[in-house]
Amino acid sequence: MEVSISIGRLAYLLPVLVLVSATLLLVVLDVVLRGWADRWLASVGLAAVIVAGGCQLLWYPVGRVSLLGGALQADGFGAVVALAVLVVLGLTLVFSPAYAAKMALRGREYYPLLFVAATGMMLLPLARELLSIIVSIELVSIPLYVLAGYNRGLEGSREAGFKYFLLGAFASAFMVYGAAFLYGTTGSLWLRTMSEAMLVSGRMGLMLAGLSLLLVGFAFKVALVPFHAWVPDVYEGSPSPVTGFMAAGVKLALFAVLLRLLMDGLMPLAEYWRCGFCVLAVLTMCLGNLLALHQMSLKRLLAYSSITHAGYLVLGLLAASGEAITGTLFYLIAYALAIIGTLALISAWVTRERDDVYMDDLRGLAGRQPLVALLLALFMLSLIGFPVTVGFIGKVVLFYAAYQAGFVALLVVAIVNTMVSVYYYLRVVQAMYLLPAGESARPRLPEPPGAGSAPCPGPVAWPYLVVSVAAAVAVIWLGVLPRALLAWLNASWF
């Protein structure tokens, strides 16, 4: 009987086990079948993503199921996050082979590393004790350090990987040290037990020290000011598909586990971490917007935009209610759709010597490629929060949850910053629709041999277009008919 129960519970980990098996299979295929093209490895990976998604839907938890002695817990919340991560991974796999061929990237470890990072992202919302959380975060971070510097032919990519590794390791040390303080004061790493022990523990100074160190590590991982300095260089230097995967997937998984950590483990210290997050939210929203205003690089603009969106998402952490959880998850999904669609288009336009697109490159794009210009404009409008897009619904739901929780002053700051962000997002639209085509004011690097003489941005190949169109359809569909997803997200938190 015990064996059947444990096997039955193990079925809830099948999506994660499928990704682990796919990782090993991709490594073996690379060794045994060296002649395989990247597109075949990506196809195997995409099939694994579909199987994992099917398993997640088939064994969708209808309650809370304890796994591995309570270290993990399967529930609707974790299932929703896992499905969103699988969608991001699947879309990344669609256009990665075309990008790798264009950039002449060598080495097939790219796909297994993506799967390892996605495995960590799926485990994070399941974790119920600090050690599992930290191990899962490292499972996400270490592959991304390698992927950020994967394009070794570009100095910017090598620099991105090195910076991300150094600062990421530093942040991980803060998290481990903070967890050690909390374990020393509460005697437990389990979130619920730790929360109960905090109510009776008299060592407040040590608990606050542990809380501060732990949250500093998380603030780095989710790019809150003043722990944001790594983001622009890493986003700009990383291969464009990796930037999209990182921006969408990491933010999704880390904010999900932060919700778990704060609500299940650190709620007795809420008055302290709320004060800290209030300050970080204001700094993040304001500074992220101000630094984005003058950006000419599209990837750096998205990097500073990502910092600003992290500030908005802190409102959901502060509210820490059922409505806030729904709003935070919906906002994360809305952001992921817009950012992965945008990075797919950027990936279509980069060259071997310049993995980026500048504002001047987009001049007159609407006249040359009207469909592509429309797609990019739609993603920019969704990031603003324009009506009829999913970004608008995300902002409404998240901001309303903050209003219900009484954070009116922060809500005013968020609304003002949203209006400020209109300027730099609409600069992209202005360049495509209102500025005449012509030579870029920015000096252009010479094209590498065999890269062709087509101006940047050139025609968009079908893999990039498929991802962008799929993301655009979801942006409009969920913006017009969000009720089903909102109801599902509401039901996911027990």
RODREN-674055 format. One record per residue (C-alpha): residue in one letter; x, y, z; residue number from 1. Coordinates in steps of 0.05 Angstrom, whole numbers. Example, Ala and Ser with C-alpha at 12.3 -4.5 7.8 and 13.67 -1.06 7.14 Angstrom:
BEGIN
R, rest, X, Y, Z, nr
R, a, 246, -90, 156, 1 .
R, s, 273, -21, 143, 2 .
//
This chain:
BEGIN
R, rest, X, Y, Z, nr
R, m, 0, 0, 0, 1 .
R, e, 56, 48, 18, 2 .
R, v, 91, 32, -48, 3 .
R, s, 29, 46, -89, 4 .
R, i, 17, 112, -53, 5 .
R, s, 89, 135, -64, 6 .
R, i, 86, 114, -138, 7 .
R, g, 20, 151, -145, 8 .
R, r, 50, 214, -115, 9 .
R, l, 112, 207, -159, 10 .
R, a, 67, 217, -220, 11 .
R, y, 62, 291, -201, 12 .
R, l, 137, 296, -214, 13 .
R, l, 131, 265, -283, 14 .
R, p, 137, 332, -320, 15 .
R, v, 203, 346, -285, 16 .
R, l, 227, 274, -297, 17 .
R, v, 210, 281, -371, 18 .
R, l, 255, 343, -376, 19 .
R, v, 311, 308, -338, 20 .
R, s, 305, 247, -385, 21 .
R, a, 304, 293, -445, 22 .
R, t, 368, 327, -421, 23 .
R, l, 404, 260, -417, 24 .
R, l, 376, 238, -484, 25 .
R, l, 400, 302, -518, 26 .
R, v, 470, 291, -490, 27 .
R, v, 471, 219, -514, 28 .
R, l, 445, 238, -583, 29 .
R, d, 498, 290, -590, 30 .
R, v, 552, 239, -574, 31 .
R, v, 525, 181, -615, 32 .
R, l, 497, 219, -675, 33 .
R, r, 546, 276, -686, 34 .
R, g, 520, 289, -756, 35 .
R, w, 452, 311, -731, 36 .
R, a, 434, 383, -746, 37 .
R, d, 412, 429, -691, 38 .
R, r, 340, 428, -716, 39 .
R, w, 335, 353, -701, 40 .
R, l, 360, 362, -630, 41 .
R, a, 311, 420, -622, 42 .
R, s, 255, 376, -650, 43 .
R, v, 270, 321, -598, 44 .
R, g, 270, 375, -544, 45 .
R, l, 204, 403, -569, 46 .
R, a, 173, 334, -568, 47 .
R, a, 196, 326, -496, 48 .
R, v, 165, 393, -478, 49 .
R, i, 98, 371, -507, 50 .
R, v, 101, 305, -469, 51 .
R, a, 118, 342, -404, 52 .
R, g, 61, 390, -415, 53 .
R, g, 13, 332, -428, 54 .
R, c, 36, 298, -364, 55 .
R, q, 26, 363, -325, 56 .
R, l, -45, 370, -351, 57 .
R, l, -60, 296, -341, 58 .
R, w, -36, 296, -269, 59 .
R, y, -60, 366, -252, 60 .
R, p, -63, 369, -175, 61 .
R, v, -132, 381, -146, 62 .
R, g, -104, 391, -77, 63 .
R, r, -37, 395, -41, 64 .
R, v, 5, 333, -50, 65 .
R, s, 67, 326, -7, 66 .
R, l, 128, 297, -43, 67 .
R, l, 197, 274, -20, 68 .
R, g, 182, 279, 54, 69 .
R, g, 151, 347, 48, 70 .
R, a, 210, 381, 14, 71 .
R, l, 166, 389, -48, 72 .
R, q, 91, 400, -54, 73 .
R, a, 51, 393, -117, 74 .
R, d, -9, 438, -124, 75 .
R, g, -46, 480, -175, 76 .
R, f, 1, 540, -166, 77 .
R, g, 63, 499, -183, 78 .
R, a, 27, 467, -242, 79 .
R, v, 9, 534, -272, 80 .
R, v, 80, 560, -265, 81 .
R, a, 107, 495, -295, 82 .
R, l, 61, 500, -356, 83 .
R, a, 82, 572, -367, 84 .
R, v, 156, 552, -363, 85 .
R, l, 144, 496, -414, 86 .
R, v, 111, 545, -462, 87 .
R, v, 171, 592, -456, 88 .
R, l, 219, 534, -467, 89 .
R, g, 180, 508, -526, 90 .
R, l, 178, 576, -561, 91 .
R, t, 252, 585, -549, 92 .
R, l, 267, 517, -580, 93 .
R, v, 228, 535, -644, 94 .
R, f, 274, 591, -666, 95 .
R, s, 340, 572, -632, 96 .
R, p, 365, 527, -689, 97 .
R, a, 356, 582, -741, 98 .
R, y, 393, 631, -695, 99 .
R, a, 450, 581, -683, 100 .
R, a, 459, 569, -757, 101 .
R, k, 460, 643, -773, 102 .
R, m, 510, 659, -717, 103 .
R, a, 553, 598, -733, 104 .
R, l, 551, 574, -660, 105 .
R, r, 591, 512, -645, 106 .
R, g, 574, 461, -592, 107 .
R, r, 509, 423, -578, 108 .
R, e, 507, 433, -503, 109 .
R, y, 460, 492, -514, 110 .
R, y, 397, 448, -513, 111 .
R, p, 414, 406, -451, 112 .
R, l, 432, 470, -414, 113 .
R, l, 364, 500, -431, 114 .
R, f, 330, 438, -405, 115 .
R, v, 369, 438, -340, 116 .
R, a, 351, 511, -327, 117 .
R, a, 278, 496, -343, 118 .
R, t, 279, 437, -294, 119 .
R, g, 301, 484, -239, 120 .
R, m, 246, 534, -258, 121 .
R, m, 194, 479, -252, 122 .
R, l, 220, 456, -185, 123 .
R, l, 222, 525, -153, 124 .
R, p, 146, 534, -141, 125 .
R, l, 143, 463, -113, 126 .
R, a, 197, 475, -60, 127 .
R, r, 174, 479, 13, 128 .
R, e, 241, 485, 49, 129 .
R, l, 299, 532, 42, 130 .
R, l, 351, 481, 19, 131 .
R, s, 307, 458, -38, 132 .
R, i, 295, 530, -58, 133 .
R, i, 369, 547, -60, 134 .
R, v, 388, 483, -97, 135 .
R, s, 333, 497, -149, 136 .
R, i, 357, 568, -158, 137 .
R, e, 427, 543, -171, 138 .
R, l, 399, 492, -220, 139 .
R, v, 370, 552, -258, 140 .
R, s, 430, 598, -251, 141 .
R, i, 490, 555, -268, 142 .
R, p, 466, 535, -338, 143 .
R, l, 447, 607, -351, 144 .
R, y, 518, 630, -333, 145 .
R, v, 543, 585, -389, 146 .
R, l, 488, 604, -438, 147 .
R, a, 499, 679, -427, 148 .
R, g, 570, 670, -452, 149 .
R, y, 553, 618, -504, 150 .
R, n, 570, 660, -565, 151 .
R, r, 645, 660, -552, 152 .
R, g, 659, 696, -618, 153 .
R, l, 630, 761, -590, 154 .
R, e, 666, 798, -535, 155 .
R, g, 599, 822, -507, 156 .
R, s, 575, 751, -497, 157 .
R, r, 639, 730, -461, 158 .
R, e, 633, 792, -417, 159 .
R, a, 560, 777, -402, 160 .
R, g, 575, 705, -380, 161 .
R, f, 633, 728, -335, 162 .
R, k, 594, 784, -302, 163 .
R, y, 533, 742, -292, 164 .
R, f, 574, 686, -260, 165 .
R, l, 612, 731, -212, 166 .
R, l, 553, 771, -188, 167 .
R, g, 507, 710, -187, 168 .
R, a, 556, 672, -143, 169 .
R, f, 560, 731, -97, 170 .
R, a, 484, 734, -91, 171 .
R, s, 480, 659, -79, 172 .
R, a, 528, 667, -21, 173 .
R, f, 482, 719, 10, 174 .
R, m, 423, 671, 3, 175 .
R, v, 459, 613, 35, 176 .
R, y, 485, 656, 92, 177 .
R, g, 415, 684, 104, 178 .
R, a, 386, 614, 104, 179 .
R, a, 438, 593, 156, 180 .
R, f, 417, 650, 202, 181 .
R, l, 344, 631, 196, 182 .
R, y, 359, 558, 209, 183 .
R, g, 400, 577, 270, 184 .
R, t, 344, 618, 300, 185 .
R, t, 285, 574, 282, 186 .
R, g, 316, 504, 281, 187 .
R, s, 283, 486, 215, 188 .
R, l, 289, 495, 140, 189 .
R, w, 216, 477, 127, 190 .
R, l, 176, 540, 111, 191 .
R, r, 115, 526, 154, 192 .
R, t, 156, 501, 214, 193 .
R, m, 202, 560, 207, 194 .
R, s, 142, 608, 206, 195 .
R, e, 114, 577, 270, 196 .
R, a, 181, 580, 305, 197 .
R, m, 188, 654, 289, 198 .
R, l, 126, 669, 329, 199 .
R, v, 159, 644, 393, 200 .
R, s, 232, 657, 380, 201 .
R, g, 263, 715, 420, 202 .
R, r, 324, 723, 375, 203 .
R, m, 295, 778, 331, 204 .
R, g, 363, 808, 313, 205 .
R, l, 389, 744, 283, 206 .
R, m, 324, 731, 247, 207 .
R, l, 325, 800, 215, 208 .
R, a, 397, 790, 195, 209 .
R, g, 378, 724, 161, 210 .
R, l, 317, 757, 128, 211 .
R, s, 359, 814, 102, 212 .
R, l, 413, 770, 72, 213 .
R, l, 363, 723, 40, 214 .
R, l, 323, 779, 8, 215 .
R, v, 386, 813, -18, 216 .
R, g, 401, 749, -56, 217 .
R, f, 331, 747, -84, 218 .
R, a, 334, 821, -101, 219 .
R, f, 395, 807, -144, 220 .
R, k, 362, 748, -179, 221 .
R, v, 299, 787, -197, 222 .
R, a, 338, 851, -213, 223 .
R, l, 312, 900, -161, 224 .
R, v, 350, 967, -153, 225 .
R, p, 404, 974, -127, 226 .
R, f, 421, 901, -144, 227 .
R, h, 405, 910, -218, 228 .
R, a, 472, 930, -249, 229 .
R, w, 485, 863, -283, 230 .
R, v, 420, 864, -323, 231 .
R, p, 436, 911, -382, 232 .
R, d, 503, 879, -398, 233 .
R, v, 478, 808, -391, 234 .
R, y, 415, 820, -432, 235 .
R, e, 455, 856, -487, 236 .
R, g, 513, 807, -490, 237 .
R, s, 475, 741, -484, 238 .
R, p, 451, 705, -547, 239 .
R, s, 382, 734, -563, 240 .
R, p, 343, 669, -552, 241 .
R, v, 377, 662, -484, 242 .
R, t, 358, 734, -467, 243 .
R, g, 286, 718, -482, 244 .
R, f, 287, 653, -443, 245 .
R, m, 322, 687, -384, 246 .
R, a, 276, 748, -383, 247 .
R, a, 212, 708, -387, 248 .
R, g, 227, 643, -350, 249 .
R, v, 272, 666, -293, 250 .
R, k, 227, 723, -273, 251 .
R, l, 167, 676, -275, 252 .
R, a, 198, 622, -231, 253 .
R, l, 233, 669, -181, 254 .
R, f, 173, 712, -167, 255 .
R, a, 131, 649, -158, 256 .
R, v, 178, 621, -106, 257 .
R, l, 184, 689, -73, 258 .
R, l, 108, 689, -63, 259 .
R, r, 114, 620, -31, 260 .
R, l, 172, 640, 13, 261 .
R, l, 141, 705, 39, 262 .
R, m, 71, 677, 50, 263 .
R, d, 88, 609, 78, 264 .
R, g, 154, 621, 113, 265 .
R, l, 166, 694, 129, 266 .
R, m, 96, 722, 143, 267 .
R, p, 112, 733, 218, 268 .
R, l, 165, 783, 195, 269 .
R, a, 119, 816, 145, 270 .
R, e, 124, 886, 176, 271 .
R, y, 199, 885, 164, 272 .
R, w, 203, 856, 94, 273 .
R, r, 145, 899, 71, 274 .
R, c, 183, 962, 91, 275 .
R, g, 244, 938, 53, 276 .
R, f, 205, 919, -9, 277 .
R, c, 168, 986, -9, 278 .
R, v, 234, 1022, -15, 279 .
R, l, 261, 974, -67, 280 .
R, a, 196, 979, -108, 281 .
R, v, 200, 1055, -113, 282 .
R, l, 274, 1055, -130, 283 .
R, t, 265, 999, -182, 284 .
R, m, 206, 1030, -218, 285 .
R, c, 235, 1100, -221, 286 .
R, l, 308, 1085, -237, 287 .
R, g, 290, 1030, -287, 288 .
R, n, 246, 1079, -326, 289 .
R, l, 295, 1136, -323, 290 .
R, l, 353, 1094, -350, 291 .
R, a, 309, 1066, -406, 292 .
R, l, 291, 1135, -433, 293 .
R, h, 354, 1146, -472, 294 .
R, q, 371, 1076, -495, 295 .
R, m, 385, 1065, -569, 296 .
R, s, 398, 990, -563, 297 .
R, l, 333, 950, -564, 298 .
R, k, 362, 896, -519, 299 .
R, r, 386, 947, -467, 300 .
R, l, 319, 981, -470, 301 .
R, l, 285, 914, -455, 302 .
R, a, 335, 903, -399, 303 .
R, y, 318, 968, -363, 304 .
R, s, 245, 955, -379, 305 .
R, s, 252, 887, -345, 306 .
R, i, 278, 922, -283, 307 .
R, t, 217, 968, -282, 308 .
R, h, 170, 909, -290, 309 .
R, a, 204, 876, -231, 310 .
R, g, 185, 938, -191, 311 .
R, y, 112, 931, -212, 312 .
R, l, 113, 858, -192, 313 .
R, v, 137, 875, -122, 314 .
R, l, 67, 904, -111, 315 .
R, g, 40, 833, -114, 316 .
R, l, 91, 810, -62, 317 .
R, l, 72, 867, -16, 318 .
R, a, -3, 853, -21, 319 .
R, a, 8, 778, -7, 320 .
R, s, -65, 759, -18, 321 .
R, g, -103, 711, -63, 322 .
R, e, -120, 768, -111, 323 .
R, a, -47, 790, -111, 324 .
R, i, -24, 719, -128, 325 .
R, t, -72, 717, -187, 326 .
R, g, -50, 786, -210, 327 .
R, t, 24, 770, -204, 328 .
R, l, 18, 705, -243, 329 .
R, f, -24, 737, -297, 330 .
R, y, 25, 795, -303, 331 .
R, l, 84, 747, -308, 332 .
R, i, 49, 708, -364, 333 .
R, a, 33, 774, -400, 334 .
R, y, 104, 798, -394, 335 .
R, a, 132, 730, -417, 336 .
R, l, 90, 730, -481, 337 .
R, a, 110, 801, -501, 338 .
R, i, 184, 792, -486, 339 .
R, i, 192, 724, -520, 340 .
R, g, 157, 751, -582, 341 .
R, t, 202, 812, -583, 342 .
R, l, 266, 773, -574, 343 .
R, a, 245, 725, -630, 344 .
R, l, 243, 784, -678, 345 .
R, i, 309, 812, -652, 346 .
R, s, 340, 743, -663, 347 .
R, a, 317, 746, -735, 348 .
R, w, 354, 811, -748, 349 .
R, v, 421, 802, -712, 350 .
R, t, 485, 789, -750, 351 .
R, r, 547, 749, -730, 352 .
R, e, 584, 811, -708, 353 .
R, r, 527, 847, -675, 354 .
R, d, 476, 810, -632, 355 .
R, d, 430, 870, -623, 356 .
R, v, 383, 917, -659, 357 .
R, y, 385, 993, -652, 358 .
R, m, 329, 1044, -659, 359 .
R, d, 357, 1072, -723, 360 .
R, d, 354, 1003, -754, 361 .
R, l, 279, 1002, -747, 362 .
R, r, 268, 1066, -788, 363 .
R, g, 215, 1055, -841, 364 .
R, l, 205, 982, -823, 365 .
R, a, 129, 988, -831, 366 .
R, g, 138, 1004, -905, 367 .
R, r, 183, 944, -918, 368 .
R, q, 154, 892, -871, 369 .
R, p, 84, 914, -848, 370 .
R, l, 66, 848, -813, 371 .
R, v, 131, 846, -773, 372 .
R, a, 125, 920, -754, 373 .
R, l, 54, 907, -731, 374 .
R, l, 77, 848, -688, 375 .
R, l, 133, 889, -655, 376 .
R, a, 86, 948, -643, 377 .
R, l, 36, 901, -611, 378 .
R, f, 88, 874, -562, 379 .
R, m, 109, 945, -544, 380 .
R, l, 37, 964, -531, 381 .
R, s, 27, 903, -487, 382 .
R, l, 89, 921, -446, 383 .
R, i, 59, 991, -437, 384 .
R, g, -7, 961, -415, 385 .
R, f, -49, 987, -473, 386 .
R, p, -123, 965, -474, 387 .
R, v, -142, 903, -514, 388 .
R, t, -74, 872, -498, 389 .
R, v, -58, 822, -444, 390 .
R, g, -10, 872, -412, 391 .
R, f, -69, 918, -397, 392 .
R, i, -107, 864, -361, 393 .
R, g, -44, 844, -323, 394 .
R, k, -33, 915, -298, 395 .
R, v, -107, 924, -279, 396 .
R, v, -109, 859, -239, 397 .
R, l, -42, 871, -205, 398 .
R, f, -54, 944, -189, 399 .
R, y, -124, 930, -163, 400 .
R, a, -96, 878, -115, 401 .
R, a, -46, 929, -90, 402 .
R, y, -102, 979, -81, 403 .
R, q, -144, 929, -41, 404 .
R, a, -84, 916, 4, 405 .
R, g, -78, 990, 19, 406 .
R, f, -14, 1007, -19, 407 .
R, v, -44, 1069, -51, 408 .
R, a, 19, 1112, -50, 409 .
R, l, 60, 1057, -85, 410 .
R, l, 3, 1048, -134, 411 .
R, v, 7, 1122, -153, 412 .
R, v, 82, 1114, -164, 413 .
R, a, 70, 1053, -208, 414 .
R, i, 17, 1089, -250, 415 .
R, v, 62, 1150, -260, 416 .
R, n, 119, 1105, -281, 417 .
R, t, 73, 1069, -329, 418 .
R, m, 58, 1135, -363, 419 .
R, v, 133, 1151, -366, 420 .
R, s, 146, 1084, -399, 421 .
R, v, 100, 1103, -456, 422 .
R, y, 155, 1148, -483, 423 .
R, y, 209, 1096, -494, 424 .
R, y, 162, 1041, -518, 425 .
R, l, 129, 1086, -569, 426 .
R, r, 198, 1108, -594, 427 .
R, v, 203, 1039, -624, 428 .
R, v, 135, 1047, -657, 429 .
R, q, 153, 1117, -680, 430 .
R, a, 216, 1092, -714, 431 .
R, m, 179, 1038, -752, 432 .
R, y, 119, 1079, -774, 433 .
R, l, 137, 1153, -774, 434 .
R, l, 212, 1159, -789, 435 .
R, p, 236, 1152, -861, 436 .
R, a, 281, 1095, -880, 437 .
R, g, 354, 1114, -889, 438 .
R, e, 424, 1103, -865, 439 .
R, s, 431, 1093, -791, 440 .
R, a, 463, 1149, -752, 441 .
R, r, 502, 1096, -713, 442 .
R, p, 564, 1068, -748, 443 .
R, r, 550, 997, -771, 444 .
R, l, 599, 940, -762, 445 .
R, p, 623, 906, -826, 446 .
R, e, 586, 843, -843, 447 .
R, p, 625, 777, -835, 448 .
R, p, 642, 737, -897, 449 .
R, g, 581, 701, -924, 450 .
R, a, 532, 738, -881, 451 .
R, g, 501, 775, -940, 452 .
R, s, 491, 848, -953, 453 .
R, a, 418, 855, -933, 454 .
R, p, 407, 915, -887, 455 .
R, c, 388, 905, -815, 456 .
R, p, 333, 888, -804, 457 .
R, g, 326, 840, -862, 458 .
R, p, 269, 791, -877, 459 .
R, v, 244, 749, -819, 460 .
R, a, 251, 674, -829, 461 .
R, w, 193, 628, -813, 462 .
R, p, 216, 601, -745, 463 .
R, y, 220, 671, -716, 464 .
R, l, 155, 690, -748, 465 .
R, v, 118, 629, -721, 466 .
R, v, 139, 646, -650, 467 .
R, s, 122, 720, -657, 468 .
R, v, 54, 706, -688, 469 .
R, a, 37, 655, -634, 470 .
R, a, 57, 704, -580, 471 .
R, a, 17, 760, -613, 472 .
R, v, -45, 717, -619, 473 .
R, a, -40, 701, -545, 474 .
R, v, -29, 774, -528, 475 .
R, i, -94, 794, -562, 476 .
R, w, -134, 733, -542, 477 .
R, l, -118, 738, -468, 478 .
R, g, -127, 814, -472, 479 .
R, v, -198, 807, -499, 480 .
R, l, -219, 742, -464, 481 .
R, p, -179, 738, -400, 482 .
R, r, -234, 708, -356, 483 .
R, a, -217, 634, -366, 484 .
R, l, -143, 644, -349, 485 .
R, l, -160, 688, -289, 486 .
R, a, -209, 636, -263, 487 .
R, w, -156, 582, -271, 488 .
R, l, -104, 624, -235, 489 .
R, n, -154, 639, -179, 490 .
R, a, -167, 565, -169, 491 .
R, s, -92, 548, -169, 492 .
R, w, -79, 577, -100, 493 .
R, f, -109, 537, -43, 494 .
//
